[in-house]
Amino acid sequence: MPSSESSGGSVWLRPERPPRDRQLTRERIVDVAAAVLDAEGHRGLSMRRVATELGVTAGSLYWYVHTKDDLLELALDRVLAEVRADPGTSDWRDGLAALARSNRAMLLRHRWALSELTVRPNLGPNALALAETGLRLLERAGFVGSDLDAAMAAVNDHVVGAVIAEVAWRDTLARMSGTGSGWDERAAEYLRQIAERHPTLAGRMAATGEIDVERESERRFAFGLGCLLDGLATRCATPFPSSRHRDAGSR
């Protein structure tokens, strides 16, 4: 196994070792790790589990991947490759919307990636390519300097926040449906009790019982994304505040 010194930092800051044989490569290892994560989440992933799936010993993996953290970093960049967007799109709004929608779809396919985005340095080639694409689209819209970074963060935050909310909604419904018969009746009675104090909220809570979660989640995502893009378009069309002058002038 590698020393703690050699395994520190991002996996992308260390050169990849050449394969020792044709049967085992870092790409195959990462493919299996991503499949395990998709099926079982973080709890199912271990170097031993990946080795078992590949039919090799756990020790043989360390030539290619130093630690489990390295494996997670590689797996995250692997799934980021599924996000599609064209930096050359003539309409920046269309390009940014496509990027956001593709990113959302990827995160819903690979829920484990949500938490990884917050703890990994995201220095892999696919992560960097996506960041470059988004920034180029926003630059075309007229954003510069720190506002360019903030606009990109706003789009990413919307995607991640929407996916977290959708996953939580689905998981809550699944837990409630697993509590046994009678839950719907108890919930309806509770809504009747709070209706007088919170009539608007009670009405909306009652309405969600008839909603198609997948369709409604898509509608809410599109609504929020449209509002965000409208705001960005208005923002970049207004005269630059002094902070944007400073950013542009410092280049």
Number of C-alpha atoms within 10 A of each C-alpha: 13 12 8 10 7 9 16 15 13 16 21 15 10 11 7 12 11 10 12 11 7 6 10 16 17 18 13 12 21 22 15 18 26 24 15 19 20 17 13 12 15 15 8 13 21 17 20 14 16 24 18 12 12 16 11 14 14 16 11 14 21 15 16 19 23 19 19 14 17 20 21 22 24 27 22 24 21 18 19 24 15 14 19 17 22 17 21 12 14 11 12 22 19 15 20 25 18 17 23 24 18 17 24 22 14 20 21 16 12 19 16 19 24 17 12 16 14 9 9 16 14 20 16 18 14 18 19 13 16 20 15 13 20 26 20 19 26 25 18 17 18 16 25 21 17 14 19 21 16 13 22 18 13 13 20 18 12 17 22 19 15 20 23 16 12 20 15 12 13 13 12 12 12 11 10 12 13 10 9 9 10 9 13 13 10 10 13 14 11 12 18 13 12 12 14 10 9 11 13 11 13 18 13 10 14 16 10 11 12 8 11 9 15 10 10 13 19 16 12 13 21 16 11 15 20 14 12 17 19 12 12 19 17 10 16 18 12 8 9 14 8 9 12 17 13 13 14 15 9 8 7
